[in-house]
Structure formats: structure tokens, C-alpha cells
């Protein structure tokens, strides 16, 4: 198999192999996230977890470091070196586990168990599967969604930063909007997999989808938590 060929220009067998490897790595990433998150919850003291959201500027710093590190992870995941690709994906999984740590901790403490987390995870996977099915079966061109995603991302980031600095609670409707943005992003990314990656870049493709799934999961979990508070 010519590993430098764009997926869109590859054979049907090569396309099937690329998609199989991509979604296998997405599944492995999700399982790895669960494992790392479980370890962190049992190892990191509650006092340290509390520091991540107790001070608004501390959390802002964490977000800033996360964005910079995410860029590095994305770059590694698209490297020609398989070792670098897996290093990027593994690094990103660790980052996501750290960022999710305070939210998961609060969710468990709030509900006295993992029921709300399981519900959020189930909804997330169901939505991801449904959106992916639409992207693969629809013959529409979803390129127009890119400008919506970029604009929505900048607006969301601005609101998040402003909310942290000025202590503004963005509320339920912001979370609903972010669920919509994450869903649109998954639809766009899935539809453009064949045009954005070579057949040997399934690790990078998996990282992109994994990041959008985690964004969707974050805000679905926040919505479910707000209904129980």
C-alpha cells in the first residue's frame, strides 16, 4: 500500500483500512482516557484538584498551557515517524485527562457515583455514531461548515476567557451551543477525513476525532450536572 497517497485518491481497500485503523485508534484513545482518568482520581489529592478550579487565573493558565500543548500534540500526530505520532496521541490523552480531572471529580461528588458520567458518555457515543453515519452516507459537501466552526470557536474561546476573568457563569445555553459546535465539528471532520489525510496518517485523524468527542462529552456532562444541581 502506498502510504503517501491521500485517502481520497486511494483504492477502496486502502480507504477501508484507513477508516478501520482510524476508528480503532479512537476507541483505544477513549479506553486509555478512562484508564488515565481513573488513575488520576485515585492518586491526585483532592486539595490539588481543588486548586485547578479554585482560582480563576490558575485555571486560565491551565487552559493556555493545554492549547499550546495540544498544538504540539497535533504536530507530532501527523509526523512521518510512527513513534512521534503515537507520542502525540498519548500526550494529548494525558492532557485531556488532566483537564477533565476537576469536572469528573465534581460529577462523582455531586451524584455520589458515576451515573451521570455514564449517561453523558452514552449520549456522547450515540451522538458521535449518528453524526458519523450522516457524514458517511450523505453525498453533501460539508466544506461550508469550516467557517462556522472557526468563527464559533473564537467566540466560544472569548466567552470562556471573559467568564474566567470576570467570574461570569456562562450558563446552560452556552453548554447547549458548545454541544452544537462540537457536533458540527465532528460532522465536518468526518466528511473531510478522506481529503485531509494520507493513508498512513490514521493516528492524526484519530486524534482530531478524539478531541471533538471529548469536547462534546465535556458539555453534555455539564448539562446533565446542571440538571441535578
MIVEX-328940 format. One record per residue (C-alpha): residue number from 1; residue in three letters; x, y, z. Coordinates in Angstrom, 1 decimal, always signed. Layout:
<recs>
n=NUM	res=ala	px=X	py=Y	pz=Z .
...
</recs>
This chain:
<recs>
n=1	res=unk	px=+0.0	py=+0.0	pz=+0.0 .
n=2	res=unk	px=+1.3	py=+3.4	pz=-0.9 .
n=3	res=unk	px=+1.2	py=+5.2	pz=+2.5 .
n=4	res=unk	px=+1.8	py=+8.7	pz=+1.0 .
n=5	res=unk	px=-1.4	py=+8.6	pz=-1.1 .
n=6	res=unk	px=-4.3	py=+10.9	pz=+0.0 .
n=7	res=unk	px=-7.2	py=+8.8	pz=+1.2 .
n=8	res=unk	px=-9.5	py=+10.3	pz=-1.4 .
n=9	res=unk	px=-7.1	py=+9.0	pz=-4.2 .
n=10	res=unk	px=-6.6	py=+5.6	pz=-2.7 .
n=11	res=unk	px=-8.3	py=+2.3	pz=-3.6 .
n=12	res=unk	px=-11.4	py=+1.1	pz=-1.8 .
n=13	res=unk	px=-9.3	py=-1.5	pz=+0.1 .
n=14	res=unk	px=-6.9	py=+1.3	pz=+1.3 .
n=15	res=unk	px=-9.8	py=+3.5	pz=+2.3 .
n=16	res=unk	px=-11.4	py=+0.8	pz=+4.3 .
n=17	res=unk	px=-8.1	py=+0.0	pz=+6.0 .
n=18	res=unk	px=-7.6	py=+3.7	pz=+6.8 .
n=19	res=unk	px=-11.1	py=+4.1	pz=+8.3 .
n=20	res=unk	px=-10.7	py=+0.8	pz=+10.3 .
n=21	res=unk	px=-7.4	py=+1.9	pz=+11.8 .
n=22	res=unk	px=-8.7	py=+5.5	pz=+12.5 .
n=23	res=unk	px=-11.8	py=+4.4	pz=+14.4 .
n=24	res=unk	px=-9.8	py=+1.6	pz=+16.2 .
n=25	res=unk	px=-7.4	py=+4.3	pz=+17.5 .
n=26	res=unk	px=-10.3	py=+6.5	pz=+18.5 .
n=27	res=unk	px=-11.7	py=+3.6	pz=+20.6 .
n=28	res=unk	px=-8.3	py=+2.8	pz=+22.1 .
n=29	res=unk	px=-7.9	py=+6.5	pz=+22.9 .
n=30	res=unk	px=-11.2	py=+6.6	pz=+24.7 .
n=31	res=unk	px=-10.3	py=+3.5	pz=+26.7 .
n=32	res=unk	px=-6.9	py=+5.0	pz=+27.5 .
n=33	res=unk	px=-8.5	py=+8.2	pz=+28.7 .
n=34	res=unk	px=-10.8	py=+6.2	pz=+31.1 .
n=35	res=unk	px=-7.8	py=+4.4	pz=+32.4 .
n=36	res=unk	px=-5.6	py=+7.5	pz=+32.9 .
n=37	res=unk	px=-8.6	py=+9.4	pz=+34.5 .
n=38	res=unk	px=-9.2	py=+6.6	pz=+36.9 .
n=39	res=unk	px=-5.6	py=+6.6	pz=+38.0 .
n=40	res=unk	px=-5.5	py=+10.4	pz=+38.4 .
n=41	res=unk	px=-8.7	py=+10.3	pz=+40.5 .
n=42	res=unk	px=-7.2	py=+7.8	pz=+42.8 .
n=43	res=unk	px=-3.7	py=+9.3	pz=+43.0 .
n=44	res=unk	px=-4.1	py=+13.1	pz=+42.9 .
n=45	res=unk	px=-5.1	py=+14.5	pz=+46.3 .
n=46	res=unk	px=-8.5	py=+16.4	pz=+46.4 .
n=47	res=unk	px=-6.6	py=+19.6	pz=+47.5 .
n=48	res=unk	px=-4.6	py=+19.6	pz=+44.3 .
n=49	res=unk	px=-7.7	py=+19.0	pz=+42.2 .
n=50	res=unk	px=-9.4	py=+21.9	pz=+44.0 .
n=51	res=unk	px=-6.6	py=+24.3	pz=+43.1 .
n=52	res=unk	px=-7.4	py=+23.7	pz=+39.4 .
n=53	res=unk	px=-10.7	py=+25.5	pz=+39.7 .
n=54	res=unk	px=-10.5	py=+27.4	pz=+43.0 .
n=55	res=unk	px=-8.5	py=+30.3	pz=+41.4 .
n=56	res=unk	px=-9.8	py=+31.7	pz=+38.1 .
n=57	res=unk	px=-6.3	py=+32.7	pz=+36.9 .
n=58	res=unk	px=-4.8	py=+29.3	pz=+37.7 .
n=59	res=unk	px=-7.5	py=+27.6	pz=+35.6 .
n=60	res=unk	px=-6.9	py=+30.2	pz=+32.8 .
n=61	res=unk	px=-3.2	py=+29.3	pz=+32.9 .
n=62	res=unk	px=-4.1	py=+25.6	pz=+32.7 .
n=63	res=unk	px=-6.3	py=+26.3	pz=+29.6 .
n=64	res=unk	px=-3.5	py=+28.3	pz=+28.0 .
n=65	res=unk	px=-0.9	py=+25.5	pz=+28.5 .
n=66	res=unk	px=-3.4	py=+23.0	pz=+27.3 .
n=67	res=unk	px=-3.9	py=+24.9	pz=+24.0 .
n=68	res=unk	px=-0.2	py=+25.2	pz=+23.4 .
n=69	res=unk	px=+0.5	py=+21.6	pz=+24.3 .
n=70	res=unk	px=-2.4	py=+20.5	pz=+22.1 .
n=71	res=unk	px=-0.8	py=+22.2	pz=+19.1 .
n=72	res=unk	px=+2.4	py=+20.3	pz=+19.8 .
n=73	res=unk	px=+0.5	py=+17.0	pz=+20.1 .
n=74	res=unk	px=-1.3	py=+17.6	pz=+16.8 .
n=75	res=unk	px=+2.0	py=+18.3	pz=+15.1 .
n=76	res=unk	px=+3.5	py=+15.1	pz=+16.5 .
n=77	res=unk	px=+0.5	py=+13.0	pz=+15.5 .
n=78	res=unk	px=+0.9	py=+14.0	pz=+11.8 .
n=79	res=unk	px=+4.7	py=+13.3	pz=+11.7 .
n=80	res=unk	px=+6.2	py=+10.8	pz=+9.3 .
n=81	res=unk	px=+7.5	py=+8.9	pz=+12.3 .
n=82	res=unk	px=+5.1	py=+6.4	pz=+13.8 .
n=83	res=unk	px=+6.7	py=+6.8	pz=+17.2 .
n=84	res=unk	px=+6.2	py=+10.6	pz=+17.1 .
n=85	res=unk	px=+2.5	py=+10.0	pz=+16.0 .
n=86	res=unk	px=+1.8	py=+7.8	pz=+19.0 .
n=87	res=unk	px=+3.7	py=+10.2	pz=+21.3 .
n=88	res=unk	px=+1.4	py=+13.0	pz=+20.2 .
n=89	res=unk	px=-1.7	py=+10.9	pz=+20.7 .
n=90	res=unk	px=-0.6	py=+9.7	pz=+24.1 .
n=91	res=unk	px=+0.4	py=+13.2	pz=+25.2 .
n=92	res=unk	px=-3.0	py=+14.5	pz=+24.1 .
n=93	res=unk	px=-4.9	py=+11.8	pz=+26.0 .
n=94	res=unk	px=-2.9	py=+12.7	pz=+29.1 .
n=95	res=unk	px=-3.8	py=+16.4	pz=+28.7 .
n=96	res=unk	px=-7.4	py=+15.6	pz=+28.3 .
n=97	res=unk	px=-7.4	py=+13.5	pz=+31.4 .
n=98	res=unk	px=-5.8	py=+16.4	pz=+33.4 .
n=99	res=unk	px=-8.3	py=+19.0	pz=+32.1 .
n=100	res=unk	px=-11.2	py=+16.7	pz=+32.9 .
n=101	res=unk	px=-10.0	py=+15.8	pz=+36.3 .
n=102	res=unk	px=-11.8	py=+18.6	pz=+38.3 .
n=103	res=unk	px=-15.1	py=+18.2	pz=+36.3 .
n=104	res=unk	px=-15.1	py=+14.4	pz=+36.8 .
n=105	res=unk	px=-14.3	py=+14.8	pz=+40.5 .
n=106	res=unk	px=-17.2	py=+17.2	pz=+41.0 .
n=107	res=unk	px=-19.5	py=+14.9	pz=+39.0 .
n=108	res=unk	px=-18.7	py=+12.0	pz=+41.2 .
n=109	res=unk	px=-19.0	py=+14.0	pz=+44.4 .
n=110	res=unk	px=-22.3	py=+15.7	pz=+43.2 .
n=111	res=unk	px=-24.1	py=+12.5	pz=+42.3 .
n=112	res=unk	px=-22.4	py=+10.1	pz=+44.8 .
n=113	res=unk	px=-21.3	py=+7.8	pz=+41.9 .
n=114	res=unk	px=-20.7	py=+7.6	pz=+38.2 .
n=115	res=unk	px=-24.3	py=+7.5	pz=+37.0 .
n=116	res=unk	px=-24.2	py=+11.0	pz=+35.4 .
n=117	res=unk	px=-20.8	py=+10.3	pz=+33.8 .
n=118	res=unk	px=-22.1	py=+7.0	pz=+32.3 .
n=119	res=unk	px=-25.2	py=+8.8	pz=+31.0 .
n=120	res=unk	px=-23.1	py=+11.6	pz=+29.4 .
n=121	res=unk	px=-20.7	py=+9.0	pz=+27.9 .
n=122	res=unk	px=-23.6	py=+7.0	pz=+26.4 .
n=123	res=unk	px=-25.2	py=+10.2	pz=+24.9 .
n=124	res=unk	px=-21.8	py=+11.3	pz=+23.5 .
n=125	res=unk	px=-21.1	py=+7.9	pz=+21.8 .
n=126	res=unk	px=-24.6	py=+7.8	pz=+20.4 .
n=127	res=unk	px=-24.4	py=+11.3	pz=+19.0 .
n=128	res=unk	px=-20.9	py=+10.6	pz=+17.6 .
n=129	res=unk	px=-22.2	py=+7.4	pz=+15.9 .
n=130	res=unk	px=-25.2	py=+9.2	pz=+14.5 .
n=131	res=unk	px=-23.2	py=+12.1	pz=+13.2 .
n=132	res=unk	px=-20.6	py=+9.8	pz=+11.7 .
n=133	res=unk	px=-23.3	py=+7.9	pz=+9.9 .
n=134	res=unk	px=-24.7	py=+11.1	pz=+8.4 .
n=135	res=unk	px=-21.2	py=+12.1	pz=+7.2 .
n=136	res=unk	px=-20.5	py=+8.8	pz=+5.5 .
n=137	res=unk	px=-23.9	py=+8.3	pz=+3.9 .
n=138	res=unk	px=-24.7	py=+11.8	pz=+2.9 .
n=139	res=unk	px=-23.4	py=+13.0	pz=-0.5 .
n=140	res=unk	px=-23.5	py=+16.6	pz=+0.6 .
n=141	res=unk	px=-20.3	py=+18.8	pz=+0.7 .
n=142	res=unk	px=-19.9	py=+20.0	pz=+4.3 .
n=143	res=unk	px=-16.9	py=+22.3	pz=+3.5 .
n=144	res=unk	px=-19.1	py=+25.3	pz=+4.3 .
n=145	res=unk	px=-19.1	py=+24.3	pz=+8.0 .
n=146	res=unk	px=-15.4	py=+25.2	pz=+8.3 .
n=147	res=unk	px=-16.1	py=+29.0	pz=+8.6 .
n=148	res=unk	px=-18.9	py=+28.3	pz=+11.1 .
n=149	res=unk	px=-16.5	py=+26.2	pz=+13.2 .
n=150	res=unk	px=-13.7	py=+28.7	pz=+13.1 .
n=151	res=unk	px=-16.0	py=+31.7	pz=+14.0 .
n=152	res=unk	px=-17.8	py=+29.7	pz=+16.7 .
n=153	res=unk	px=-14.5	py=+28.5	pz=+18.2 .
n=154	res=unk	px=-13.2	py=+32.1	pz=+18.5 .
n=155	res=unk	px=-16.4	py=+33.3	pz=+20.0 .
n=156	res=unk	px=-16.5	py=+30.4	pz=+22.5 .
n=157	res=unk	px=-12.9	py=+30.9	pz=+23.5 .
n=158	res=unk	px=-13.5	py=+34.6	pz=+24.0 .
n=159	res=unk	px=-16.6	py=+33.9	pz=+26.2 .
n=160	res=unk	px=-14.7	py=+31.3	pz=+28.2 .
n=161	res=unk	px=-11.8	py=+33.7	pz=+28.9 .
n=162	res=unk	px=-14.1	py=+36.5	pz=+29.8 .
n=163	res=unk	px=-16.1	py=+34.3	pz=+32.0 .
n=164	res=unk	px=-13.0	py=+33.2	pz=+33.9 .
n=165	res=unk	px=-11.6	py=+36.8	pz=+34.3 .
n=166	res=unk	px=-14.9	py=+38.4	pz=+35.3 .
n=167	res=unk	px=-16.4	py=+35.5	pz=+37.1 .
n=168	res=unk	px=-19.4	py=+35.2	pz=+34.7 .
n=169	res=unk	px=-21.4	py=+32.0	pz=+34.7 .
n=170	res=unk	px=-22.0	py=+31.2	pz=+31.1 .
n=171	res=unk	px=-24.9	py=+29.0	pz=+31.9 .
n=172	res=unk	px=-26.9	py=+26.2	pz=+30.3 .
n=173	res=unk	px=-27.4	py=+27.8	pz=+26.9 .
n=174	res=unk	px=-23.7	py=+28.2	pz=+26.4 .
n=175	res=unk	px=-23.2	py=+24.5	pz=+27.0 .
n=176	res=unk	px=-26.0	py=+23.7	pz=+24.6 .
n=177	res=unk	px=-24.3	py=+25.9	pz=+22.0 .
n=178	res=unk	px=-21.0	py=+24.1	pz=+22.6 .
n=179	res=unk	px=-22.7	py=+20.7	pz=+22.1 .
n=180	res=unk	px=-23.9	py=+22.0	pz=+18.8 .
n=181	res=unk	px=-20.5	py=+23.4	pz=+17.8 .
n=182	res=unk	px=-18.8	py=+20.1	pz=+18.8 .
n=183	res=unk	px=-21.4	py=+18.1	pz=+16.7 .
n=184	res=unk	px=-20.8	py=+20.3	pz=+13.7 .
n=185	res=unk	px=-17.1	py=+19.9	pz=+14.1 .
n=186	res=unk	px=-17.4	py=+16.1	pz=+14.1 .
n=187	res=unk	px=-19.6	py=+16.2	pz=+11.0 .
n=188	res=unk	px=-17.1	py=+18.4	pz=+9.2 .
n=189	res=unk	px=-14.0	py=+16.4	pz=+10.3 .
n=190	res=unk	px=-15.6	py=+13.1	pz=+9.4 .
n=191	res=unk	px=-16.6	py=+14.2	pz=+6.0 .
n=192	res=unk	px=-13.2	py=+15.7	pz=+5.3 .
n=193	res=unk	px=-11.1	py=+12.7	pz=+6.5 .
n=194	res=unk	px=-10.5	py=+11.5	pz=+3.0 .
n=195	res=unk	px=-9.4	py=+14.9	pz=+1.8 .
n=196	res=unk	px=-7.2	py=+15.9	pz=+4.8 .
n=197	res=unk	px=-5.1	py=+12.8	pz=+5.5 .
n=198	res=unk	px=-2.8	py=+10.3	pz=+3.7 .
n=199	res=unk	px=-3.5	py=+6.7	pz=+4.3 .
n=200	res=unk	px=-0.7	py=+6.4	pz=+6.9 .
n=201	res=unk	px=-2.0	py=+9.3	pz=+9.0 .
n=202	res=unk	px=-4.7	py=+7.5	pz=+10.8 .
n=203	res=unk	px=-3.2	py=+8.4	pz=+14.2 .
n=204	res=unk	px=-3.6	py=+12.1	pz=+13.5 .
n=205	res=unk	px=-7.1	py=+11.5	pz=+12.1 .
n=206	res=unk	px=-8.0	py=+9.6	pz=+15.3 .
n=207	res=unk	px=-6.6	py=+12.5	pz=+17.5 .
n=208	res=unk	px=-8.8	py=+15.0	pz=+15.7 .
n=209	res=unk	px=-11.9	py=+13.0	pz=+16.2 .
n=210	res=unk	px=-11.0	py=+12.1	pz=+19.8 .
n=211	res=unk	px=-10.6	py=+15.8	pz=+20.6 .
n=212	res=unk	px=-14.0	py=+16.6	pz=+19.2 .
n=213	res=unk	px=-15.6	py=+13.7	pz=+21.1 .
n=214	res=unk	px=-14.1	py=+14.9	pz=+24.3 .
n=215	res=unk	px=-15.4	py=+18.5	pz=+23.7 .
n=216	res=unk	px=-18.9	py=+17.0	pz=+23.1 .
n=217	res=unk	px=-18.6	py=+14.9	pz=+26.2 .
n=218	res=unk	px=-17.5	py=+17.8	pz=+28.4 .
n=219	res=unk	px=-20.5	py=+19.9	pz=+27.6 .
n=220	res=unk	px=-23.0	py=+17.1	pz=+27.7 .
n=221	res=unk	px=-21.7	py=+16.2	pz=+31.1 .
n=222	res=unk	px=-22.0	py=+19.8	pz=+32.2 .
n=223	res=unk	px=-25.6	py=+19.9	pz=+31.0 .
n=224	res=unk	px=-26.6	py=+16.8	pz=+32.9 .
n=225	res=unk	px=-24.8	py=+18.0	pz=+36.0 .
n=226	res=unk	px=-26.7	py=+21.3	pz=+35.9 .
n=227	res=unk	px=-30.0	py=+19.4	pz=+35.8 .
n=228	res=unk	px=-29.0	py=+17.7	pz=+39.1 .
n=229	res=unk	px=-27.7	py=+20.7	pz=+40.9 .
</recs>
